[in-house]
Amino acid sequence: MIAHYITRADDPYLTRFYGAYDAAFILPDEKEDLEGFRTCLALNEGEAYERLSALYGPYREMVILLTEGANGPVLGAANFIAFAGDGSDPTISLSYIFVDAGQRRRGLFGLLMHLVREEAAEAFVWPEGNVPAPLIFIEMNNPVKMSPEDYALDSQHAGLDQVDRLKIWERRGARLVGIEYRQPPLSDDQGPEDELLLGVLGTAGAETLSACRMLAHMRRFFGVTVLKGRDLAASPVAGEQLRTLEEACAQDAQVALTGFDAIFAEAEQVQRDRS
């Protein structure tokens, strides 16, 4: 097994990643096209990086691709962006992670998560060499908001029910972030994604998260990964969420973090009502 670390738009392994990624995800508004990935990776260097890191601090976009040997089949992959913050509040946005359906139960999901954390830690120079543990934000399908068609299509395609997918994150210690999350359009040809939950790993079971820290992460994530360097004012969907967090931060408020029991119960009721 070989791990390939892709940080450049012209990396030849990017097309191999994209082929597997395109097969793994099926809902159109949650997907990047190949040019979208190239655009994001191009922001890692040159004038674009200088401009955006001045606004949002140091960051690194990366794809980790696992293959069976140098040219063997793709086993799984993860795409994420790491932000150094002010040196004490690093965060990661894990945009995509998948394991090939035929390669499950080999520990590859856990390996990818380990590599994400490891590479995020090595991406920056930390004060006195002390690497603070990052918060890892994850987008997850909301089984309550998904249309019956999207629910069935995505579950069948992935070979996992939507609730079972949430349970994977619950077992890894994820908490749900108590905000009304909407993913802004990833391109001019796509709409916003309203069928998502936002989760976070690394809070050690805390019940709340500082609204100011949440705001700092969401500004970076929207500005770099979603809008790909375009002005935040260009996205009403991003702007609305940031304004809400700005107001909460100004009041030194906290954002609630919860478990999954309520969403599981609500999803079960929705399925009963639909059957």
C-alpha positions in Angstrom: 0.0 0.0 0.0 1.3 3.4 -1.0 0.1 6.9 0.2 0.4 9.7 -2.4 0.3 13.3 -1.1 -1.1 15.6 -3.7 -0.7 19.4 -3.1 -0.2 20.7 -6.6 -2.7 21.1 -9.4 -0.4 19.4 -11.9 0.2 16.3 -9.9 -0.4 13.3 -12.2 -2.1 11.3 -9.4 -4.8 13.9 -9.2 -6.7 12.4 -12.2 -6.4 9.0 -10.5 -7.9 10.4 -7.4 -10.7 12.2 -9.3 -11.8 9.0 -11.1 -12.2 7.2 -7.8 -13.8 10.2 -6.1 -16.3 10.7 -9.0 -17.3 7.1 -8.6 -17.7 7.3 -4.8 -19.9 10.4 -4.7 -23.2 10.7 -6.6 -25.2 13.8 -5.4 -24.3 16.6 -7.8 -24.4 19.6 -5.5 -22.0 18.0 -3.0 -19.3 17.3 -5.6 -16.4 19.3 -7.0 -15.4 18.8 -10.6 -11.8 18.1 -11.6 -11.1 21.8 -12.3 -12.5 22.7 -8.9 -9.8 20.5 -7.3 -7.1 21.9 -9.5 -8.2 25.5 -8.6 -8.1 24.7 -4.9 -4.6 23.1 -5.1 -3.3 26.0 -7.2 -4.1 28.2 -4.2 -1.3 26.5 -2.3 1.4 28.5 -4.0 2.4 31.7 -5.7 0.5 35.0 -5.7 -2.7 33.4 -4.7 -1.2 31.8 -1.6 0.5 35.1 -0.6 -2.8 37.0 -0.9 -5.0 34.5 0.8 -2.6 33.6 3.6 -2.4 37.3 4.4 -6.2 37.2 4.9 -6.7 33.9 6.5 -3.3 32.8 7.9 -1.2 29.8 6.7 -3.1 26.9 5.1 -2.5 23.8 3.1 -4.9 22.0 0.8 -4.1 18.3 0.2 -5.4 15.1 -1.2 -4.1 11.8 0.3 -4.6 8.9 -2.1 -4.0 5.3 -1.1 -3.2 2.8 -3.8 -2.3 -0.9 -3.9 1.3 -0.4 -5.1 2.4 2.5 -7.2 0.1 1.8 -10.1 -2.5 -0.5 -8.5 -6.1 0.1 -7.7 -7.3 3.0 -5.6 -8.1 1.9 -2.1 -9.4 5.2 -0.7 -8.7 8.9 -0.4 -9.2 12.0 1.7 -9.3 15.6 0.7 -8.9 18.3 3.4 -7.6 21.8 4.1 -5.6 22.6 7.2 -5.4 26.1 8.7 -2.8 27.0 11.2 -4.9 29.8 12.8 -2.9 32.0 15.2 -0.7 29.1 16.2 -2.9 28.0 19.0 -6.2 27.2 17.3 -5.5 25.0 14.2 -8.5 23.6 12.4 -9.0 21.1 9.5 -12.0 21.0 7.1 -12.3 17.4 5.9 -14.1 17.9 2.6 -14.2 14.2 1.4 -13.1 10.9 2.7 -13.9 7.5 1.2 -12.8 3.9 1.0 -13.5 1.7 -2.0 -16.5 -0.5 -1.2 -14.4 -3.7 -1.9 -11.7 -2.5 0.5 -13.7 -1.9 3.6 -13.0 -3.5 7.0 -9.2 -3.2 6.5 -8.7 -0.2 8.8 -8.2 2.1 5.8 -10.7 4.7 7.1 -8.8 5.0 10.4 -5.5 5.1 8.5 -6.7 8.0 6.4 -7.8 9.9 9.5 -4.4 9.3 11.0 -2.6 10.6 7.9 -4.9 13.7 7.8 -3.9 14.6 11.3 -0.2 13.8 10.7 0.0 15.8 7.5 -1.8 18.8 9.0 0.6 18.9 11.9 3.6 18.7 9.5 2.3 21.4 7.2 3.3 24.4 9.4 6.0 25.6 11.8 4.6 25.6 15.3 5.7 27.9 18.2 8.4 26.1 20.2 7.6 22.9 18.3 4.4 22.3 20.2 1.7 21.1 17.9 -1.8 21.8 19.3 -4.5 19.2 18.5 -6.7 20.6 15.7 -10.4 20.6 15.5 -11.6 18.6 12.5 -14.8 19.8 10.9 -16.8 17.4 8.7 -19.8 17.7 6.5 -22.3 14.8 6.8 -25.6 14.1 5.0 -28.6 15.1 7.1 -31.0 12.1 6.8 -33.9 14.3 8.0 -33.5 17.0 5.3 -32.6 14.7 2.4 -35.3 14.1 -0.1 -36.5 10.5 -0.3 -34.9 10.2 -3.7 -31.5 11.5 -2.6 -31.6 9.4 0.5 -32.3 6.2 -1.4 -29.9 7.0 -4.3 -26.9 7.9 -2.1 -27.5 5.0 0.4 -27.7 2.5 -2.4 -24.7 3.9 -4.2 -22.5 4.0 -1.1 -23.7 0.6 0.3 -24.4 2.3 3.6 -27.6 3.8 5.1 -27.4 7.5 5.9 -27.9 6.8 9.6 -25.2 4.1 9.6 -22.8 6.6 8.1 -23.5 9.1 10.9 -22.9 6.3 13.4 -19.4 5.8 12.0 -18.6 9.4 13.0 -20.3 9.1 16.3 -18.1 6.2 17.2 -15.1 8.3 16.4 -16.1 10.9 18.9 -17.7 13.5 16.6 -20.2 16.1 17.9 -22.8 18.0 16.0 -22.3 21.7 15.7 -25.4 23.7 16.7 -25.7 26.0 13.7 -27.9 26.1 10.6 -25.3 25.0 8.2 -25.5 25.5 4.4 -22.7 24.8 2.1 -22.4 27.7 -0.4 -22.3 26.7 -4.1 -19.0 25.1 -5.1 -19.2 26.6 -8.6 -21.4 28.9 -10.7 -23.2 25.9 -12.1 -24.3 24.5 -8.7 -26.7 25.5 -6.0 -26.2 25.6 -2.2 -26.3 22.3 -0.4 -29.0 22.4 2.3 -29.0 18.7 3.2 -25.9 18.7 5.4 -25.0 18.5 9.1 -21.8 20.0 10.4 -19.8 17.9 12.8 -16.5 18.3 14.7 -13.9 16.0 16.0 -11.3 16.9 18.7 -13.4 18.6 21.3 -12.9 16.0 24.0 -16.6 15.8 24.7 -17.1 19.5 25.3 -20.7 20.8 25.3 -19.9 24.1 23.6 -17.4 25.7 21.2 -16.4 29.4 21.2 -18.4 31.3 18.5 -15.3 33.3 17.8 -13.2 30.2 17.0 -16.1 28.9 14.9 -16.2 32.2 13.0 -12.5 32.2 12.4 -12.6 28.7 10.9 -15.7 29.3 8.8 -14.2 32.5 7.3 -11.1 30.5 6.3 -13.1 27.5 5.0 -15.5 29.6 2.9 -12.9 32.0 1.7 -10.3 29.5 0.5 -12.0 26.1 -0.1 -15.5 26.9 -1.1 -15.1 30.3 -2.8 -11.6 29.5 -4.0 -10.2 32.9 -3.3 -13.2 35.0 -4.3 -14.5 37.7 -2.0 -16.7 36.4 0.8 -19.2 39.2 -0.1 -19.8 37.3 -3.4 -21.7 34.6 -1.6 -25.0 35.4 0.2 -25.1 31.9 1.7 -21.6 32.3 3.2 -22.3 35.9 4.3 -25.5 35.0 6.2 -23.8 32.4 8.2 -20.8 34.5 8.9 -22.9 37.5 10.1 -24.7 35.2 12.6 -21.4 34.0 14.0 -20.1 37.5 14.1 -23.0 38.6 16.2 -22.5 35.6 18.5 -18.7 36.3 18.7 -19.3 40.0 19.6 -21.4 38.7 22.6 -18.7 36.2 23.6 -21.3 33.5 23.0 -20.8 29.7 22.7 -22.1 27.4 20.0 -23.7 24.3 21.3 -22.2 20.8 20.6 -24.5 17.8 20.8 -24.6 14.1 20.4 -26.5 12.2 17.7 -29.4 10.8 19.6 -31.9 13.5 18.6 -31.0 13.3 14.9 -31.3 9.5 15.0 -34.7 9.7 16.6 -35.9 12.3 14.1 -34.6 10.3 11.2 -36.4 7.2 12.4 -39.6 9.1 12.7 -39.2 10.5 9.1 -38.7 7.0 7.8 -41.8 5.8 9.6 -43.8 8.7 8.1 -42.5 7.9 4.6 -43.2 4.2 4.8 
